[in-house]
Amino acid sequence: MKVLLGIGGSDDSIRALEKTVERTANVGDDLTVAIVDNPAGERSREDIETRVTELLDERGVDAPVRLLDGDPGSSLVDLAENEGFDQLVLGGGETSPMGKIQIGNIAEFVLLNSHVTVTLVR
């Protein structure tokens, strides 16, 4: 499966990175990692890229890492649709005290606008 992982520096993104790379190592997906600017993210793009490279090397996964500019949600949707990805994976979503999922702006945009299957890793 051709998988695009979008990450932007939040803890949710790092969890999605770890789980997606693990799955890729186990089943052999064709993974591309796309790093976006996330104003709510706690890490710089350089820190994220370093973590991505380290994890890919640790797990023996060969995957391109792309830095996307512009609006994060639009950039991810455009890349996924224009390059024929089967799945777009994002981190995000916390459970509120009432038990409902709360998602960030980027994840909401992607979920509402992508014609590619979206997987939200929590």
C-alpha positions in Angstrom: 0.0 0.0 0.0 1.3 3.5 -0.8 1.1 5.5 2.4 1.6 9.2 3.1 2.3 10.1 6.7 1.8 13.7 7.6 3.5 15.0 10.7 3.8 18.5 12.2 5.6 18.2 15.5 2.9 17.4 18.1 3.1 14.5 20.4 0.3 12.9 18.4 2.4 13.2 15.2 5.3 11.5 16.8 3.0 8.6 18.0 1.7 8.3 14.4 5.3 8.3 13.1 6.3 5.5 15.5 3.2 3.3 14.8 3.3 3.9 11.0 7.0 3.1 10.7 6.5 -0.1 12.8 3.7 -1.2 10.5 5.8 -0.4 7.4 8.6 -2.5 8.8 6.2 -5.4 9.4 4.1 -5.4 6.2 6.3 -3.5 3.7 4.1 -0.5 2.8 5.5 2.1 0.4 5.9 4.9 3.0 6.5 8.6 2.4 6.8 11.0 5.3 5.7 14.6 4.8 6.7 17.2 7.4 4.4 20.2 7.6 4.5 23.5 9.5 2.1 23.1 12.5 1.8 26.3 14.5 0.5 24.2 17.4 3.5 21.8 17.2 6.1 21.7 20.0 9.1 20.8 17.8 10.9 22.5 15.0 11.0 21.0 11.5 14.7 20.2 11.9 13.9 18.3 15.2 11.1 16.4 13.5 13.3 15.6 10.5 16.0 14.3 12.8 13.6 12.1 14.7 12.1 10.7 11.5 15.5 9.8 10.1 16.6 8.2 13.3 13.4 6.1 13.5 13.6 5.0 9.9 17.2 4.0 10.3 16.5 2.1 13.6 13.7 0.1 11.9 15.5 -0.4 8.6 12.8 1.4 6.6 13.7 3.2 3.4 11.2 6.1 3.0 11.6 9.5 1.4 11.1 12.5 3.7 9.5 15.6 2.2 9.2 19.1 3.6 5.9 20.7 2.6 5.3 24.4 2.5 2.1 26.4 2.6 -1.1 25.4 4.4 -0.5 22.1 6.1 -3.9 20.5 5.4 -4.1 21.6 1.8 -0.5 20.5 1.1 -1.2 17.0 2.5 -4.4 16.6 0.6 -2.9 17.8 -2.6 0.2 15.6 -2.3 -1.9 12.5 -1.4 -4.3 13.0 -4.3 -1.9 14.2 -7.0 0.7 11.4 -6.4 -1.8 8.5 -6.0 -1.4 7.5 -2.4 -3.8 4.9 -1.1 -3.8 6.2 2.5 -3.0 9.4 4.4 -2.0 8.9 8.0 -2.1 11.6 10.6 -1.7 11.8 14.3 -4.3 13.6 16.3 -7.3 13.4 18.4 -7.7 13.4 22.1 -10.7 12.2 24.1 -12.5 14.9 26.0 -13.8 14.3 29.5 -17.2 13.6 28.0 -15.6 10.8 25.9 -15.8 12.6 22.5 -12.8 12.9 20.2 -11.3 16.4 19.7 -9.1 16.9 16.7 -6.9 19.8 15.6 -7.4 22.1 12.6 -5.1 20.2 10.3 -6.7 16.8 10.9 -10.2 18.3 10.6 -9.3 19.8 7.2 -7.8 16.6 5.9 -10.7 14.5 7.1 -13.2 16.8 5.5 -11.4 17.4 2.2 -9.4 14.3 1.2 -10.6 11.8 -1.3 -7.9 9.5 -0.2 -8.6 7.2 2.8 -7.5 8.9 6.0 -6.3 7.1 9.1 -6.2 9.0 12.4 -3.7 7.6 14.9 -4.5 8.4 18.5 
